[in-house]
Amino acid sequence: MPEPCGTYEQTVLRHVLDERPTVFRLCDLVREIARDPDDFGERDGVEQAVRDLTKVGLLYRHGECVLPTPAAVYVLGMELG
């Protein structure tokens, strides 16, 4: 599980890529990634990670739905290849 200071982005991106082609709702990501989904700090960490990854083009968000962008999947392929 993520540490409070900065690995939420890695954890969120890895989780979304590992589970593709699943489309997640943001609340599902929080529930699956945060150690305590009721803890504001952990919930906020996951939500902020989704916002940041969306800003840089690695996640796509439409309302509550979150999925990886083609760029994120491409980078994953380079990593594995």
Stockholm file with secondary structure:
# STOCKHOLM 1.0

chainA/1-81         MPEPCGTYEQTVLRHVLDERPTVFRLCDLVREIARDPDDFGERDGVEQAVRDLTKVGLLYRHGECVLPTPAAVYVLGMELG
#=GR chainA/1-81 SS CCCTTTCHHHHHHHHHHHTTTCCEEHHHHHHHHCSSTTCHHHHHHHHHHHHHHHHTTSEEEETTEEEECHHHHHHHHHHHC
#=GC SS_cons        CCCTTTCHHHHHHHHHHHTTTCCEEHHHHHHHHCSSTTCHHHHHHHHHHHHHHHHTTSEEEETTEEEECHHHHHHHHHHHC
//
